[in-house]
């Protein structure tokens, strides 16, 4: 894996559409980190992140620049407007924001958006706002005056980005020249480290994996790509156009049936939890780690639990159980893991458990990244019969 930059600086937390998932995910990751200290196992379970798509971001046709004409009664060209807009002005301005790509992780406000102290006043969904943190300057439209390039963030902890170029018209109004690049397709994250060269090229660092909640930031492959404004839109003119296979990035999915506990035998009900994991992408982990968040009154039975580790949570009635299992043998294949369980027959309170999966390379305590963590877990109902 090659790295060509640093991950973006995280911003302040916002209440986004998947806030409940993120709170659960953060709890799971923190618990996994604690287990790593004692057990040398780092089961950080990735429960977020988006799927594959086109490597080249879609472009929105920008606002047409104002033609540069001669002043009335003269033959000298008019001075182009000064598009160097201070960050303090941008952070409290009303800006034209292009529509967010359909596959963006979070799609914030677009159109005419008013900002105050760096955040959009308007929000969409469950409080998704935009944020402006930095600005760089250069003559991106080659009119002899500088323009302003800004990285706009939508949401946080798994948000989306658009790098936008702004200018002023002759009346001094801020106008949007266009979108340089956005998180879409294989681009999952954009670094805050953007720049404009002396020739007007916008240089951006992009990555193929968005980390969250203390995950390993080195999973992402980072590349530097160059964009130039031509015919009123930005086109990529330099740097790689595709990431290629990331050996530290896999794609797993998990399903699980209800846990059915049978008729009592000597005062105990027995059952089998069947968990199925599918490898959806070419990178096959050397090992799978299953995390079960389960009632403490469930007993574990059978050889499938060999080597399992149990950790209590802040709630004594719940435990977290970690078990390492072999993966499916090929990409596209599935494997089912039967996990024997039992519970005293006199326990009649309705209950459930949750199970999650992540991959790991052999001899590596750092788990692989997930292209789409939303399909890595399942909630399981526990019911009794007979």
C-alpha positions in Angstrom: 0.0 0.0 0.0 1.3 3.4 -0.8 0.4 6.5 1.0 0.5 10.0 -0.5 -0.7 12.2 2.2 -2.4 12.5 5.5 -6.0 11.9 6.4 -8.3 15.0 6.7 -8.5 16.7 10.1 -11.8 15.7 11.7 -14.2 18.4 12.5 -16.6 19.0 15.3 -19.3 16.3 15.8 -22.7 16.9 14.2 -26.0 15.0 14.6 -26.1 13.2 11.2 -28.6 10.7 9.8 -26.8 7.7 11.2 -26.0 9.2 14.6 -27.5 6.2 16.5 -25.4 3.7 14.5 -22.3 5.8 15.1 -22.9 5.9 18.8 -23.2 2.1 18.9 -20.2 1.8 16.6 -18.1 4.0 18.8 -19.0 1.9 21.9 -18.1 -1.3 20.0 -14.8 0.2 18.9 -13.9 1.5 22.3 -14.6 -1.9 23.9 -12.5 -3.6 21.2 -9.6 -1.3 21.9 -9.8 -2.2 25.6 -9.7 -5.9 24.8 -6.6 -5.3 22.6 -4.6 -4.1 25.6 -5.3 -7.3 27.6 -5.6 -9.9 24.9 -3.5 -8.5 22.1 -6.6 -8.6 20.0 -7.8 -5.5 18.4 -11.3 -6.3 17.2 -12.4 -2.9 15.9 -15.6 -3.5 14.1 -16.2 -1.3 11.1 -19.9 -0.5 11.0 -20.0 2.3 8.4 -18.6 3.1 4.9 -19.7 3.2 1.3 -19.5 0.9 -1.7 -17.5 0.9 -4.9 -18.3 3.2 -7.9 -16.6 5.1 -10.7 -13.1 6.3 -10.0 -13.7 9.7 -11.7 -15.9 12.1 -9.7 -18.8 13.6 -11.5 -18.5 17.3 -12.4 -21.2 20.0 -12.1 -21.1 22.7 -14.8 -19.9 25.8 -12.9 -21.2 29.3 -13.1 -20.0 30.8 -16.4 -17.2 33.3 -15.6 -17.9 36.9 -16.5 -16.2 37.7 -19.9 -13.3 40.1 -19.6 -14.1 43.1 -21.9 -12.6 46.5 -22.5 -13.9 49.4 -20.5 -16.1 51.8 -22.4 -14.2 54.3 -24.5 -10.8 52.6 -24.1 -8.8 49.9 -25.7 -7.2 48.6 -22.5 -8.7 45.4 -21.0 -10.7 45.9 -17.8 -9.0 44.7 -14.5 -10.4 41.3 -13.6 -12.3 41.1 -10.3 -10.3 40.2 -7.2 -11.4 36.7 -6.3 -9.2 36.3 -3.3 -11.9 36.0 -0.6 -10.8 36.0 3.0 -11.7 32.9 5.0 -13.5 35.1 7.5 -15.8 36.4 4.8 -16.5 33.0 3.3 -17.4 31.6 6.7 -20.2 34.1 7.1 -21.4 34.4 3.4 -24.2 33.0 1.4 -22.7 30.6 -1.2 -24.0 28.6 -4.2 -23.2 25.0 -3.3 -23.5 22.3 -6.1 -25.7 19.3 -5.4 -24.0 16.6 -3.6 -23.2 13.4 -5.6 -25.9 10.7 -5.2 -23.4 8.3 -3.7 -22.0 10.7 -1.2 -21.9 9.4 2.3 -23.8 12.4 3.7 -25.6 14.8 1.4 -25.8 18.2 3.0 -27.6 21.4 2.0 -27.1 22.6 -1.6 -28.1 25.6 -3.7 -28.0 29.0 -1.9 -26.6 28.2 1.5 -26.0 30.8 4.2 -23.0 30.3 6.5 -22.3 31.6 10.0 -19.0 31.1 11.8 -18.0 28.5 9.3 -21.2 26.3 9.5 -24.2 26.4 7.3 -27.2 27.9 9.0 -29.5 25.5 7.2 -29.4 21.7 7.8 -30.9 18.6 6.1 -31.8 15.2 7.3 -31.1 14.7 11.0 -29.1 17.9 11.3 -26.5 17.5 8.5 -24.7 20.8 8.1 -21.8 22.1 6.0 -18.5 23.3 7.3 -15.8 25.5 5.8 -12.4 25.1 7.5 -9.7 26.3 5.1 -9.2 28.2 1.9 -6.3 28.5 -0.6 -5.7 31.0 -3.4 -4.5 31.0 -7.0 -5.4 32.0 -10.5 -7.4 29.0 -11.4 -9.3 30.6 -14.4 -6.1 32.3 -15.7 -7.6 35.7 -15.9 -4.7 37.4 -14.2 -6.4 37.6 -10.7 -6.6 35.1 -7.9 -9.6 33.0 -7.0 -10.5 31.1 -3.9 -10.5 27.3 -3.5 -12.3 25.8 -0.5 -12.9 22.3 0.9 -16.5 22.1 2.1 -17.4 19.3 4.4 -20.9 17.7 4.8 -21.4 16.2 8.2 -18.7 14.6 10.3 -17.4 11.1 11.3 -18.1 9.7 7.9 -19.0 12.8 6.0 -18.5 13.9 2.4 -16.4 16.7 0.8 -16.6 19.0 -2.2 -13.6 21.1 -3.3 -15.1 24.3 -4.8 -13.7 27.3 -6.5 -15.1 30.8 -5.9 -14.6 34.2 -7.5 -16.2 37.6 -7.5 -18.2 39.3 -10.3 -17.7 42.9 -11.2 -20.2 44.0 -8.6 -18.2 42.2 -5.9 -20.7 39.4 -5.4 -19.2 36.0 -4.6 -19.9 33.5 -7.4 -19.2 29.7 -7.7 -16.8 28.9 -10.6 -17.3 25.2 -10.2 -16.6 22.0 -8.4 -13.0 20.7 -8.6 -13.6 17.2 -7.1 -15.9 15.5 -4.6 -16.2 12.3 -2.6 -17.9 10.0 -5.1 -17.1 6.7 -6.7 -13.9 5.3 -5.3 -12.9 8.6 -3.7 -14.1 8.3 -0.1 -12.2 11.1 1.6 -10.5 14.3 0.6 -7.6 15.8 2.7 -7.7 19.3 3.9 -4.2 19.7 2.4 -5.2 21.3 -0.9 -3.1 23.8 -2.9 -3.0 25.8 -6.1 0.2 25.9 -8.2 1.6 29.0 -9.9 0.0 27.8 -13.2 -3.5 27.6 -11.7 -3.6 23.8 -11.1 -5.6 22.7 -8.1 -3.7 19.9 -6.3 -5.8 17.7 -4.1 -5.1 14.6 -1.9 -7.8 12.0 -2.1 -8.2 8.6 -0.4 -10.1 5.4 -0.9 -11.2 4.7 2.7 -12.8 7.0 5.3 -11.7 6.1 8.9 -13.9 6.7 11.9 -13.9 6.5 15.6 -10.3 5.6 16.2 -9.8 3.2 13.3 -6.4 2.8 11.7 -5.8 5.8 9.5 -3.1 3.9 7.4 -5.7 1.7 5.8 -6.5 4.3 3.1 -4.5 4.6 -0.1 -3.8 8.3 -0.7 -3.1 9.9 -4.0 -2.3 13.4 -5.2 -4.4 14.5 -8.2 -4.2 17.6 -10.3 -7.3 19.5 -11.7 -7.3 22.4 -14.2 -10.2 24.6 -15.3 -11.0 24.3 -18.9 -14.2 25.5 -20.8 -15.8 26.5 -17.5 -15.3 23.2 -15.7 -12.5 21.4 -13.8 -10.9 18.3 -15.4 -8.3 16.0 -13.9 -5.0 16.5 -15.8 -2.4 14.8 -13.5 -1.9 12.1 -11.0 -3.4 8.6 -10.8 -7.0 8.1 -12.0 -7.6 4.9 -10.2 -6.6 3.4 -6.8 -6.2 -0.2 -7.7 -6.7 -3.1 -5.2 -6.2 -2.1 -1.6 -4.9 -5.2 0.2 -6.1 -3.8 3.5 -9.7 -3.2 2.4 -12.2 -6.0 2.2 -16.0 -6.3 1.8 -17.9 -8.7 4.0 -21.6 -9.2 4.7 -23.2 -11.0 7.6 -26.6 -12.5 8.2 -28.0 -14.5 11.1 -31.1 -16.5 11.9 -33.1 -16.3 15.1 -31.7 -18.1 18.0 -34.3 -20.8 18.8 -34.0 -22.5 22.2 -35.8 -25.8 22.4 -37.8 -27.6 25.0 -36.2 -27.8 28.5 -33.8 -30.7 29.2 -32.9 -31.0 32.9 -34.0 -27.4 33.3 -31.9 -26.0 30.4 -32.9 -25.0 26.9 -30.4 -25.5 24.1 -30.1 -24.0 20.6 -27.8 -23.1 17.8 -27.1 -19.6 16.4 -26.2 -19.8 12.7 -24.2 -16.9 11.4 -23.4 -16.6 7.7 -20.5 -14.5 6.4 -20.0 -13.7 2.7 -16.8 -12.3 1.1 -18.0 -9.9 -1.6 -14.7 -8.5 -2.8 -11.4 -10.0 -4.0 -9.5 -9.4 -0.7 -10.1 -12.5 1.5 -9.1 -12.0 5.1 -6.9 -14.6 6.7 -9.2 -14.7 9.7 -12.6 -13.4 10.7 -13.4 -12.1 14.1 -17.0 -12.3 15.3 -18.2 -10.0 18.1 -21.4 -11.0 19.9 -23.1 -8.5 22.2 -25.3 -11.0 24.2 -27.2 -11.5 27.4 -24.9 -12.7 30.2 -27.4 -15.5 31.0 -26.7 -17.3 27.7 -24.2 -20.1 28.0 -21.8 -21.1 25.2 -21.7 -24.7 24.1 -19.5 -26.7 21.6 -16.1 -26.5 20.0 -17.0 -23.4 17.9 -16.2 -21.2 20.9 -12.7 -22.5 21.3 -10.4 -19.5 22.1 -13.3 -17.1 22.6 -12.7 -14.1 24.8 -15.4 -12.6 27.1 -15.5 -9.1 28.3 -18.2 -7.6 30.5 -19.8 -4.2 29.6 -20.9 -1.4 31.7 -24.2 -3.3 32.0 -23.6 -6.5 34.0 -26.5 -8.2 32.2 -24.6 -8.0 28.9 -21.3 -9.4 27.8 -19.2 -9.0 24.7 -17.8 -12.3 23.3 -15.0 -12.4 20.6 -14.4 -15.5 18.6 -12.0 -16.0 15.7 -13.2 -18.2 12.8 -11.8 -19.2 9.4 -13.1 -17.2 6.4 -14.8 -18.5 3.2 -12.2 -19.9 0.8 -12.9 -17.7 -2.3 -14.4 -14.3 -3.2 -18.1 -14.5 -3.6 -18.4 -17.5 -1.3 -20.3 -17.8 2.0 -19.7 -19.8 5.1 -22.0 -20.5 8.0 -20.8 -20.8 11.6 -23.0 -22.7 14.0 -22.6 -21.4 17.6 -24.2 -23.6 20.3 -25.9 -21.8 23.1 -28.0 -22.6 26.2 -30.1 -20.9 28.9 -31.9 -21.9 32.0 -35.5 -22.8 31.3 -36.9 -20.5 33.9 -35.6 -17.4 32.0 -38.6 -16.1 30.2 -37.8 -12.4 29.6 -37.8 -11.6 25.8 -34.3 -10.9 24.7 -32.0 -10.5 21.7 -28.3 -10.3 20.8 -26.2 -8.6 18.2 -23.4 -10.1 16.1 -20.8 -8.3 13.9 -17.9 -9.4 11.7 -14.6 -8.0 10.6 -11.5 -9.4 8.8 -7.9 -9.6 9.8 -4.6 -10.4 8.2 -2.6 -13.3 9.6 -0.3 -12.2 12.5 -1.8 -8.7 12.4 -3.8 -7.3 15.3 -5.1 -4.5 13.2 -8.3 -5.3 11.4 -8.9 -4.8 7.7 -11.0 -1.9 6.6 -14.6 -2.4 5.2 -15.8 -0.8 2.0 -19.4 -0.9 3.4 -19.7 -1.5 7.1 -23.5 -1.2 7.0 -23.9 -4.9 6.2 -21.5 -6.3 8.7 -23.9 -6.9 11.6 -27.3 -8.3 12.5 -29.6 -8.1 15.4 -30.9 -11.6 16.5 -34.1 -12.4 18.3 -33.9 -15.1 21.0 -37.0 -17.1 21.4 -38.0 -20.4 23.1 -40.2 -23.2 21.9 -41.7 -26.3 23.6 
